[in-house]
Amino acid sequence: MSTLPCEDCATGHLHQGDPRGRVETIHGLPSYITEPPSGAPPKGLVIMIPDAFGWETPNNRLLCDTYAERVEVLVYLPDFQDGHHLPMSLMTDMGTMTSSESSMMQKIPSTLRVAYNMAPFLYLTRPSVTNPRIQSFFTSLRASSSFTSTLPIFAAGFCWGGLYAINLTHSTSVTKEGKPLVDATFAAHPSNLTLPNDIEKVEQPLSVCQGTQDFVLDMKGVKQIEQVLEKKNKASGGDGTSKRRHEIQVLEGAKHGFAVRGNPRDEVEMEQAQRAEDQAVAWFARWIAEAGREREAKAS
């Protein structure tokens, strides 16, 4: 099982920008909502399950805006953590703690703040509490009488949220009628996976983006994911890249959090974040097209 060290969970950088979406309550959860800026009807629905810093972080909301624009989808970012996310100030504290340039007098208060916030976060957002909340939200989406129930539904999970996004691909994540809660899932640097069990249960299409310098999910774990997904692809007849139902792309040198908390002043980290974004965009677009082909086949 991959662990979630405080250092890797809480390090990172805030991104600048003004999210253009709005906040509403969706199926009982306060949610950030963003739509295609072109005004075009959305082709799908993406639900982001965020990192430990939660639904209010500019980084996460700006990425939602990007998905909405590039894929022409409706995007929801609900408060799956029920208000118990880590404060964004912890990114600064963690930087102080781990910097060789920080004095002991600077490190002590930062260390205390990290410990004070991390313990309750891990307890209040433990899987036994969080997983039912996420499953209930996606079940409500599928059962909704609104137009969203007719759209292909995707999950995008990051760090803390990666585990729950992957859980949604399992055969147990279905409606009472047996319909999968998601059409496909994207996960970047997921935390707290039990390997190989969590990947062996994958049924719905899954795309993973992972770095080689991630101490939360090391390369031994990455190899396990690669092997299990490759076996699943062969079993489903996916002998070519375009036919594979599952994929994992591994970025050399990328650290935990690279897809959402990279340093804007670091060209390499921004390139890594862009590659993760491109991978997610291509994955959603592929399965939107697949859903369209299935609708046409049923109508003919």
N, C-alpha and C positions, 0 to 999 in steps of 0.2 A: 504494500500500500504506500502510495506517495504521501509524504507529510507536507505540512504547511508551515515552514519556518517563518517567524515574524519578519525577519529581514526581507525575504523574498516577497512576502505578502504585502508589505507596506511600503516598499521602496517605489520610487517613480517620480514623475513630473506632471504638474498640472498643465493643461493646454489652454491656449488663449482663443477666444472666439465667443460669439453670441449665438447660442442655440436658437433656432427659429420656430421650434414647436410650441406646444401648449400642454398644460397639465389638466387632466380630468380623472375622475374615478372610473375605472374599468373593472367590472366584475368584483367590486369591493376593494380594489387596491388603487391608491393614488398612482398615476402613471403619466410619464412623459410620452406625448404623441406627436409624431411628425409624419408629413405626407409628401408625395412628390411635388416639388415646387412648380412644376410645369402645369399643375392642375389636372393632369391626366388621371383617369381612373387607376387605382392601384392594381398591379398585377399579382400581388401576393401580400402576405402579412408576416412580418418578421418581429419576433419577440426577443428582446435582449435580456439575458440573465447576467447581470454585471459582475464585476470584481468586488472585492471586499469594501470598496469605497462607495458603492451603491448608486442608486438611481439619480441622485442630484449632481453627481460629478460632471463638470463640463466635458471632460474627455469622452465619457460614455454618451452623453447627449449629442455631442458633435458627430460622433461616429454614427449614431442613429440617423442624423440628418444626411450624412453621406450615403448611407444605404438607401434612404428614401429617394435621393436624387439619382444615384447611379443605376439602381435597379427598378426604379419606379414602383416602390412598394410602400405600404403603410407600415409604420414601425411603432411598436409599443415598448416602453421601458418601465415596467411596473416596480413598485417597492416590495420586492419579494423578501426583503430583510426586515420588514415591519418596523422601519425606523432605526434599526440597530446596526447600521453600517459604520465603518471606521471613519473618523473625522479626517478630512483632507489634510489637515495640519500635520498628521502623522507622517506624510511623505517627507516633510522638512525635518521632523524629529528623527526619522530613520536615517536620513542623509547625514545628520549631525552625529548620530551614534556610530555610523560605519566609516566616517571620514577620518583619515589619518591626520588631517589638519585641525580637528576639533580637540580642544583641551578637555581634561577630565571634568572640570567645572561646567563645561558646556554639555558634555555627554550625560552627566548624572540626571539632570531634570528631563532631558529627552528620553532617557531610558525609563524613567518612572512613568512618564506619560504614555509611552508605548505599552508598558506592562498593564497600566491602569485601564487602557482601552481594549487591549487584545483579548484578555481573559473573558470579559463579558460578551464580546463579539462572538467568540468561538462557541460559547455556551448558548447564547440566545439565537444563534443561526445554525445550530446543529442540524444534521440531516433529518432527524426524527421530527423536527418542527418545520423545517423548510420544505422538504420534499412534498408533503401533503398539500402545502399551500400552492406550490408550483403546479402540481398535478391537477388540483382543483381549478386553477386559473385556465389552464389549457383545455380541460374538459368543458368548462363554461364557454370557451371560444368555439369549440366544435358544436356545442348545443345551441348556440346563439341563433336567434331568429333574424339577426341583422345580416347585411350583405357580406360581412366578414366571414361568415360560416361557409361561404361559397368559394373563398380564396384558398389557394395553397398556403399552409401555415408552416413557418420555419422558426427554429430556435437558434439563437447565437449566444454562446456562453463563453465567458472569459474568466480565467483564474478560478475564484470561488464559484462562479456560475458555470464553469465548464463541466463539472460533475453532473449538475442537474440537467444541463442541456443533453449530455450523453444519456442520462437516465431516460429521457423522453424518447430515445430511439429504441428502447427495449420493448419486447412483445407484451409486457405488462402495462405499458403506457397506452391504453386504448379506452375508447368510450364503452358504455354498456352494450352497444351494438357491435363492438369489435373493431371500430375504425381507429387507426393510429392517431394519436394526438398531434403528431407532426408529420409533414411530408418529407422533411430533411432537416439536418442539423449541422451547424458549424461550431467548432470549439477551438479556442486558442489557449495554449498553455494551461490546460485544466489542472486543478488541484484535487487532492484527496481521493484519487482513483484507487480502487482495489483491483490490482492486475493479477492475472488477465481477466478476472471474472466480469468486471464492468464492460469490457470490450467484447467478450464472448457472447454477451446478452444482446448486442447490437443487432437490430433488424432493419430499421429505417436508414436511409442513406446518411452517412456520416463523413464529414470532412474535418480533419484535425490539422492545425498549424502549430508547430512546436519548435523550440530552439534547442541547440546543442549544449548551451550553458545554463540550463534550468535545473537548479538544485532541488526543486519541488518534484519534478519528473525527470529523472536522469536518463541517460542513453540506454541503460538496461531496460527501463520501462518503455522507452520509445521503441526499441526492437521488439518487445512483446506486442505492442500495438500494431506495428508493421506486419508482424507474422500473422496475427489473428485476422486483421483486415484483409490481407492478401488471400488467406485461406477462404474467407467469406466471398471474396470477389470471384475466385475460381469456382466455388460451389454454385454461384449464381450465373456462371457463364460469362463473367466479365473479363475476358482475356485480352481486351484492349483498353487503353486509357479512357476512351470515350464511352465505354460500356461499364466501367467500374461503378459499383454502387457506393463504394467507400474509398477513402484516400487519406493519407497523411503526408504532409510536406514538412520537411525538417530544414530549418534555416541555420546555417553555420554561424556560430557566435552569438546567436540571439539568446537573451536572458529572460527570466520569468517576468511577465508583464509587458513584453515588447509590443504587443498589438494595441495596447490602450494607454500605457504610461511611459512611453519612450521620451527621451530628452529631445525637445524641439530644436535644440542647438547642436545636436549630434547627427551628422548626415547619415551615418551608418544605421543608427537606431531608427531614424525616420524612414529609411529605405526598407528596413525590416517591417515596420508598421504598415508601410504601403503594400508590401507583398502579402501580408496577412489580409489587408482590406481587399486587395484584388482577388485573392483566393476565395474569400467569402462572397464577393459580388458574383464571381463566375459560377460558384456553386448554386447560389440562389437562382441566378438566371437559367442555369441548366435545368433545374427541377421545375421552374415556372414553365419553361418550354415543354418539358415532359408532361406536366399536368394539362397543358393546352392540347397536346397530341391525344391524350387519353380522353379528354372531353369530345374532341372531334370524332374519335373512333366510336364512342358511345352514341353520338348523334347520328352517325351514318348508318 
